Amino acid sequence: MQYTFISIILQGPSYRRYSFAKTGLPHYTTESQVLSKYNLQNMPMSQHKAASVAAVGIVVALAAAFLRQRRFKTGSSSTEKRHLISVVGDAFCDVIVGGVNHIPEWGTDVLTDTPIALTPGGSACNTVLQLASLLRLFPPCSSSSNTHPSIVLHTALGSDLFGSFMRSKIAEVAQGQDVQVSTASTSPSFSSSSSCSSCSSSATRAENSTTCSTHPKTTTTGVCICLSGAADRAFITHRGVVSTFNESHLDLPSLYNSCFVHIAGFYNCPSLWPALPGILRECRKRGVVTSLSPQYDARGEWGGGLEEIFPWLDLLLLNEMEALAITKGMIGRKQGKKDDNVEEREGEEEEKKERAVEAAARYFVDLGVRHVIVTRGALGAYALIEEKEKEGEGSRKRREVWQGCPRKEVVDTTGAGDSFNAGVLFRLIERLMRKKEGGREGGGEKEKDAWNEVLRMGCAMGSHIVTKMGASAPPRDREEILENLREIE
């Protein structure tokens, strides 16, 4: 395979820079071929229409919108298929720079022997693609349910080359799974019903079952440069259209017609924050299961109105550092002071870290979250679960679950949390579908064992992704995940 020479130049003040340079990205096509393949034309609107025709059109549109709103307020019809899960959040084009032994100084250059790769990324996108892989490898058995095994990704992509690459690559990685992409439009010249030309061919729809509803005209796709070493990773992110992704861009009827709604990359989507309490409250009202994964807050504030969101969350998924930072941020704001040193526990002994994780989880549950799962890297995961109350009990009963994970030779840790989340969501969706089929957990499965299985699949998926380069790489095959599950105690 031939490779194109890649040099990533990180520009700082006073025109001082450094770069990573190495033979990298596979040279699949020329720029002119890419532009030709993904040329997105905005068809001109018809002009000089008669006023009477316009008036009739407006009346019909308003009537249709009214009837559609009424139908979704009263719930979906019994014959309409529901989406399995809607994932709302960020999608980035990841530039993966692997084999980084140290971060270079300003004004210097560092070589990497690992080819630089361009892959789909972003917490929401990674979670969707990993979940699609699990549904392909372990298809759910459901014959009588009115649930359609589809995943809808609600996100924001630009109309630039990065956005075109993302649309094409998402369809490729999905490998035939029904992954629908509902993307934001921030340009008034695009209607919410327009289709993405890069996904509109009949061959693409038939082979990949992937659709794009809208895309921005003049805005850029979010791009994340991932610097990955053996021990850790660092990121440089341009959010692009993700930063302005808000409630007006969401296909709410589709969202509310899902069995499960997962919010991913919360801190990368600040324009969405004000609407989330109301959206999640409506999900609770309609019986839709909800979850959220915050991601890292690049601004270091760890706010975003999570206090108003927590009472409507069924599940909170986050890593150890995020859990401690959010807790300290919330407590600091209540006490009227800011704690800038959110990573001070890095050097503390393991026992103190465990107690801190447990305390953070209890804090979130006290604020209204039903279940909390905290990932701890190679140490596995911890969960604080709200168990069903017995008749007559007045307080919420909680149970702790600790789960180890298999040891792997780490290639790249980017996306490990997203892959873990996909494993957790997969098991929860399985349970949800079994309940809808038979009204109870299959095979006399106990609640305790069920949550252990949820964490085991999460750890199995997190362990798979760290052995590969890139956050959205699918499992090799079904056996890879089964082998990871056998290695977990």
C-alpha positions in Angstrom: 0.0 0.0 0.0 1.3 3.5 -0.9 1.2 6.2 1.7 1.1 10.0 1.5 3.6 12.0 3.6 1.7 13.7 6.5 3.0 16.6 8.5 0.9 18.0 11.4 1.9 21.5 12.2 0.7 22.9 15.6 0.8 26.7 15.3 1.2 28.8 18.4 1.9 32.5 19.2 4.8 34.3 17.6 4.7 31.9 14.7 6.6 29.2 16.6 5.5 25.7 15.7 6.3 22.0 15.9 5.0 19.1 13.9 4.6 15.4 13.7 5.8 14.0 10.4 5.7 10.5 9.0 4.5 8.5 6.1 0.9 7.9 7.0 -2.5 8.3 5.6 -3.3 5.7 2.8 -3.4 7.5 -0.5 -6.8 6.2 -1.8 -7.6 9.1 -4.2 -6.6 12.5 -5.3 -8.1 15.7 -4.0 -9.8 16.4 -7.3 -11.4 12.9 -7.2 -12.6 13.5 -3.6 -14.1 16.9 -4.6 -15.8 15.3 -7.6 -17.2 12.4 -5.6 -18.5 14.5 -2.7 -19.6 17.6 -4.6 -22.6 18.8 -2.6 -24.9 21.0 -4.7 -27.5 23.2 -3.2 -30.4 23.2 -5.6 -31.9 26.7 -6.2 -35.4 27.4 -4.9 -38.1 28.1 -7.4 -39.0 31.8 -7.5 -42.0 33.9 -8.5 -44.6 31.4 -7.3 -48.2 32.6 -7.2 -49.3 33.9 -3.8 -52.3 31.6 -3.7 -50.2 28.5 -4.2 -47.8 29.6 -1.4 -50.7 30.2 1.0 -52.1 26.7 0.3 -48.7 25.2 0.9 -48.2 27.0 4.2 -51.7 25.8 5.4 -51.0 22.2 4.4 -47.6 22.3 6.1 -49.0 23.7 9.3 -51.8 21.1 9.4 -49.3 18.3 8.8 -47.0 19.6 11.6 -50.0 19.9 14.0 -51.1 16.3 13.3 -47.6 15.0 13.6 -47.1 16.8 16.9 -50.4 15.3 18.3 -49.4 11.8 17.2 -46.1 12.0 19.1 -47.6 13.6 22.1 -50.0 10.8 22.5 -47.4 8.2 21.7 -46.5 6.1 18.7 -49.1 3.9 17.1 -49.0 0.2 17.9 -48.1 -0.7 14.3 -45.2 1.8 14.1 -41.7 0.4 14.5 -39.6 2.0 17.3 -35.9 2.7 17.0 -33.8 0.6 19.3 -31.6 3.6 20.4 -30.9 7.2 19.6 -27.5 8.5 20.4 -27.2 12.3 20.7 -23.8 14.1 20.7 -20.5 14.8 19.1 -18.9 13.5 15.9 -15.4 14.4 14.9 -13.0 13.4 12.2 -10.1 12.0 14.1 -6.5 12.4 13.0 -4.8 9.6 14.9 -1.1 10.1 15.6 0.2 6.9 17.2 3.5 5.9 18.6 4.1 9.2 20.4 6.8 8.7 23.0 6.9 12.3 24.1 5.3 15.6 23.2 7.8 17.8 21.3 8.9 21.2 22.5 7.8 24.3 20.6 9.9 24.8 17.5 11.0 21.2 17.2 9.9 18.2 15.1 9.2 14.6 16.2 8.9 11.5 13.9 6.5 8.6 14.5 6.9 5.2 12.9 3.2 4.6 13.1 1.2 5.6 10.0 -1.1 8.6 10.7 -4.7 7.6 10.2 -7.9 9.5 9.5 -10.9 7.8 11.2 -14.5 8.6 12.4 -14.4 9.8 16.0 -16.3 11.7 18.7 -17.9 10.1 21.7 -21.4 9.7 20.1 -20.1 8.5 16.8 -17.7 6.0 18.4 -20.4 4.6 20.6 -22.8 4.2 17.7 -20.2 2.3 15.5 -19.1 0.0 18.4 -22.8 -0.7 19.3 -23.5 -1.4 15.6 -20.6 -4.0 15.6 -22.1 -5.7 18.6 -25.6 -5.9 17.0 -24.0 -7.4 13.9 -22.0 -10.0 15.8 -24.6 -10.8 18.4 -28.0 -10.0 16.7 -30.9 -9.7 19.2 -33.6 -12.3 18.9 -36.9 -10.5 18.6 -39.8 -11.7 16.5 -43.0 -10.3 18.0 -41.7 -6.9 19.2 -42.5 -3.7 17.3 -38.9 -2.5 17.9 -36.8 -2.0 14.8 -33.1 -2.9 15.5 -31.8 0.5 14.2 -29.5 3.1 15.7 -30.0 6.8 15.0 -27.0 9.1 15.5 -28.1 12.7 16.1 -25.1 14.9 15.5 -23.6 17.8 13.5 -21.4 17.4 10.4 -20.2 20.1 8.0 -20.4 20.1 4.2 -16.6 20.2 3.9 -14.2 17.3 2.9 -14.1 16.1 6.5 -17.9 15.9 6.7 -18.0 14.0 3.4 -15.4 11.6 4.7 -17.3 11.0 7.9 -20.6 10.2 6.1 -18.8 7.8 3.8 -16.8 6.2 6.5 -19.7 5.8 9.0 -21.5 3.8 6.3 -18.5 1.7 5.7 -17.7 0.9 9.3 -21.4 0.1 10.0 -21.0 -2.9 7.7 -24.7 -3.1 6.8 -26.2 -2.4 10.2 -29.1 0.0 10.2 -27.3 3.2 11.3 -29.2 6.3 10.5 -27.5 9.7 10.7 -29.6 12.7 11.6 -27.2 15.7 11.2 -27.6 19.4 12.2 -28.2 22.2 9.7 -27.2 25.7 10.9 -27.8 27.3 7.5 -31.3 28.7 6.8 -31.0 27.7 3.1 -31.2 24.0 4.0 -34.5 22.5 5.0 -34.7 19.8 7.7 -36.0 17.3 5.1 -33.1 17.5 2.6 -31.0 14.5 2.0 -27.2 14.2 2.0 -26.0 13.6 -1.6 -23.1 11.5 -0.4 -25.5 8.9 1.0 -28.4 9.3 -1.4 -27.5 6.7 -4.0 -29.7 3.6 -4.0 -26.7 1.4 -3.8 -25.5 3.1 -0.6 -29.0 2.9 1.0 -29.4 -0.7 0.1 -26.0 -1.9 1.2 -25.5 0.2 4.3 -29.0 1.3 5.3 -27.5 4.7 6.2 -29.2 8.0 5.7 -28.3 11.7 6.3 -31.1 14.2 6.8 -29.3 17.6 6.6 -25.9 19.2 6.7 -24.6 22.7 7.1 -23.7 24.8 4.1 -20.9 27.0 5.3 -19.7 25.5 8.6 -16.9 23.1 9.3 -16.9 19.6 10.6 -15.3 19.1 14.0 -11.7 17.7 13.9 -9.7 16.1 16.7 -6.0 15.4 16.5 -5.3 12.5 18.9 -1.8 12.1 20.1 -1.5 8.5 21.4 1.3 6.9 23.3 1.6 3.6 25.1 0.6 5.0 28.5 -1.8 7.8 27.7 -3.2 10.2 25.1 -3.8 13.9 24.5 -6.1 15.8 22.2 -6.3 19.0 20.2 -9.8 19.7 19.1 -11.6 22.1 16.8 -15.3 21.6 17.5 -16.7 23.2 14.4 -20.5 22.6 14.0 -20.6 20.5 17.1 -20.2 23.6 19.2 -23.5 25.1 17.8 -25.4 21.8 17.8 -28.7 22.5 19.6 -32.3 21.5 20.2 -33.5 23.0 16.9 -31.3 20.6 15.0 -32.7 17.5 16.6 -35.3 15.3 15.1 -37.4 15.1 18.3 -40.1 12.8 16.9 -37.5 10.2 16.0 -35.8 10.7 19.3 -38.9 10.1 21.3 -39.7 7.1 19.2 -36.7 5.3 20.6 -36.5 2.7 23.3 -33.3 4.1 24.6 -31.7 7.6 24.4 -27.9 8.1 25.1 -26.3 11.5 25.4 -22.6 11.3 24.5 -19.8 14.0 24.5 -21.9 16.3 26.7 -19.1 18.8 27.3 -18.4 19.1 23.5 -22.0 20.2 22.9 -22.6 23.3 25.0 -25.4 24.7 22.9 -27.4 21.6 23.7 -27.2 22.0 27.5 -30.2 24.2 28.1 -32.6 21.9 26.3 -31.5 18.6 27.8 -33.4 18.7 31.1 -36.7 19.1 29.2 -35.8 16.5 26.6 -34.9 13.9 29.2 -37.9 14.8 31.3 -40.1 14.0 28.2 -38.2 10.8 27.7 -39.0 9.7 31.2 -42.6 10.6 30.7 -42.7 8.4 27.6 -40.9 5.5 29.2 -37.7 5.9 27.2 -34.6 4.8 29.1 -31.9 7.5 29.3 -28.1 7.6 29.9 -25.3 10.2 29.6 -21.6 10.2 29.2 -20.0 13.7 29.9 -16.5 13.4 28.3 -13.6 15.7 29.3 -14.4 19.4 29.9 -11.6 21.2 27.9 -12.6 24.5 29.7 -12.0 22.9 33.1 -15.3 24.2 34.6 -17.2 20.9 34.9 -20.6 22.5 35.0 -23.1 22.7 32.2 -26.2 22.4 34.3 -25.8 18.7 35.2 -27.7 19.3 38.5 -30.9 19.9 36.5 -30.2 16.8 34.2 -29.4 14.2 36.9 -33.0 13.7 38.2 -34.1 12.6 34.7 -31.1 10.2 34.1 -31.4 6.4 34.4 -27.7 5.9 34.0 -24.5 8.1 34.2 -21.4 6.7 32.6 -18.0 8.4 33.2 -14.4 7.7 34.0 -12.7 8.2 37.4 -11.1 11.6 36.6 -14.4 12.9 35.2 -16.3 11.7 38.3 -14.0 13.4 40.7 -13.7 16.6 38.7 -17.5 17.0 38.3 -18.1 16.3 42.0 -15.5 18.8 43.1 -16.8 21.4 40.7 -20.3 21.0 41.9 -19.3 21.2 45.6 -17.0 24.1 44.9 -19.8 26.1 43.2 -22.1 25.4 46.1 -19.5 26.7 48.5 -18.7 29.7 46.4 -15.2 28.7 45.5 -13.4 27.2 42.5 -11.1 24.2 42.8 -8.6 24.4 39.9 -6.7 21.3 40.9 -9.1 18.6 39.7 -6.4 15.9 39.3 -4.8 16.2 42.7 -5.7 12.6 43.5 -3.4 11.3 40.8 -0.6 10.5 43.3 -2.8 9.1 46.1 -2.8 5.5 47.1 -5.3 3.1 45.5 -7.5 2.7 48.6 -8.1 6.5 48.8 -8.9 6.6 45.1 -11.5 3.8 45.5 -13.1 5.6 48.4 -13.2 8.8 46.4 -14.9 7.0 43.4 -17.5 5.5 45.7 -18.2 8.9 47.3 -18.6 10.6 43.9 -21.0 7.9 42.8 -23.1 8.3 45.9 -23.1 12.1 45.4 -24.6 11.6 41.9 -27.2 9.2 43.1 -28.2 11.6 45.9 -28.8 14.2 43.1 -31.3 11.9 41.4 -29.3 9.6 39.0 -30.6 6.0 39.3 -27.4 4.1 38.4 -23.8 5.3 38.1 -20.9 3.4 36.4 -17.3 4.7 36.8 -14.5 3.3 34.6 -11.1 3.0 36.1 -8.8 2.2 33.1 -6.9 -1.1 33.5 -8.5 -1.7 36.9 -12.0 -2.2 35.4 -15.2 -0.5 36.5 -17.3 0.3 39.5 -21.1 0.6 39.6 -23.6 2.0 42.2 -26.9 0.5 41.3 -30.4 1.4 42.6 -32.3 -1.8 43.2 -36.0 -2.2 43.0 -37.8 -1.2 46.2 -39.9 -3.7 48.0 -43.4 -2.9 48.9 -43.5 -0.7 52.0 -39.8 0.5 51.7 -39.4 4.2 51.8 -35.8 4.7 50.9 -33.8 3.9 47.8 -31.8 0.7 48.1 -28.3 0.7 46.5 -25.7 -1.9 45.7 -22.1 -1.7 44.7 -20.5 -3.8 41.9 -16.8 -4.0 41.1 -15.6 -5.5 37.9 -12.0 -6.2 36.7 -11.0 -6.4 33.0 -8.6 -8.5 31.0 -5.0 -7.3 30.6 -4.1 -6.4 27.0 -1.0 -5.0 25.2 -2.1 -1.4 24.6 -1.8 0.1 21.2 -4.1 3.1 21.6 -6.4 4.1 24.4 -8.4 6.5 22.4 -12.1 5.6 22.5 -11.8 3.0 25.3 -14.6 4.7 27.3 -16.9 5.0 24.3 -16.3 1.3 23.5 -17.0 0.4 27.1 -20.2 2.4 27.0 -21.3 0.6 23.8 -20.9 -2.8 25.6 -22.9 -1.5 28.6 -25.7 -0.1 26.3 -25.8 -3.4 24.3 -26.4 -5.5 27.4 -29.1 -3.0 28.7 -30.8 -3.0 25.4 -30.8 -6.9 25.4 -32.5 -6.8 28.8 -35.0 -4.2 27.6 -36.0 -6.2 24.6 -36.3 -9.4 26.7 -38.7 -7.6 29.1 -40.7 -6.3 26.1 -40.9 -9.8 24.7 -41.8 -11.8 27.8 -42.4 -9.3 30.6 -39.5 -10.5 32.7 -35.8 -11.3 32.6 -35.1 -14.4 30.6 -33.9 -17.6 32.2 -34.6 -16.5 35.8 -31.7 -14.0 35.6 -31.3 -12.2 38.8 -30.8 -8.4 39.0 -27.4 -8.8 40.6 -26.1 -11.2 37.9 -27.6 -8.9 35.2 -25.5 -5.9 36.3 -22.4 -8.0 36.5 -23.0 -9.1 32.9 -23.5 -5.4 31.9 -20.1 -4.5 33.3 -18.4 -7.6 31.9 -19.5 -6.7 28.4 -18.4 -3.1 28.9 -14.9 -4.3 30.0 -14.7 -6.8 27.1 -15.4 -4.0 24.6 -13.0 -1.5 26.3 -10.3 -4.2 26.2 -10.9 -4.8 22.5 -10.5 -1.2 21.4 -7.1 -0.6 23.2 -5.5 -3.3 21.0 -6.3 -1.3 17.8 -5.4 2.1 16.4 -8.4 4.5 16.3 -11.5 4.9 18.4 -14.0 3.4 16.0 -12.2 0.2 14.8 -14.7 -2.7 15.0 -14.0 -6.0 16.8 -12.1 -8.5 14.6 -15.0 -11.0 14.9 -17.4 -12.5 17.4 -14.7 -14.7 18.9 -12.6 -11.7 20.0 -15.3 -10.4 22.3 -16.1 -13.9 23.6 -12.4 -14.5 24.4 -12.3 -11.2 26.3 -15.4 -12.3 28.3 -13.8 -15.6 29.2 -10.7 -13.7 30.5 -12.8 -11.6 32.8 -13.3 -13.0 36.3 
